[in-house]
Every structure is written in C-alpha cells, then in structure tokens.
Amino acid sequence: TRLLHLPPRPLFLTILTSTPNLKYFRGGRVQVFDRDGRRLFYTESPTVSWDGTYEGKEMPTGTYIWILESRETGEVRRGTLTLIRQ
C-alpha cells in the first residue's frame, strides 16, 4: 500500500513512485480504480499521473487500486494506494 498525502489542491501526483523501472514500461497503461471497480484514471503515457480527482472532483480519502500493464512484455502489476487529504 502506498500512502499519499495531498495538499487541499494537489498539482501533480505520480501514483507509482516506488515501482521499479516504471519509465521503462513502453506501450503500457496505468489505471486507477475505486473500491466499487469504477475506473477513475487511465493513461498510456508514463509522464501522465493521477491527481486524485475524477471528472474534476476530488476523490475522498481512502484506498484505491492501481494496475500497470505492459503491452510490450505482457507483465501486469497491481497494488493499492491510500489517498490522504489534509
């Protein structure tokens, strides 16, 4: 589990900061889901990050699921992050 401490208005957030070699996942995608399985974030760019919002609204403090998929290698990594707002 990753703990994320966000200011009231986070500017930019990399959700997978401690995932080794993330920048080397070419042709990959990152997704973030809430506990109900609703996809909150999707990107195929390693330079784009989730900012803790969905449809322009701040998501509440809680646990979220991330999935990182590499189309190049077929590798899939999953984990959780805890979003904490001050």
Buried (B, 14 or more C-beta within 10 A) or exposed (E): EBEBEBEEEBEEBBBBEEBEEBEEBEEBBBBBBBEEEEEBBEBEEBEEBBBBBBEEEBBEEEEBBBBBBBEEEEEEBEBEBEBEBE
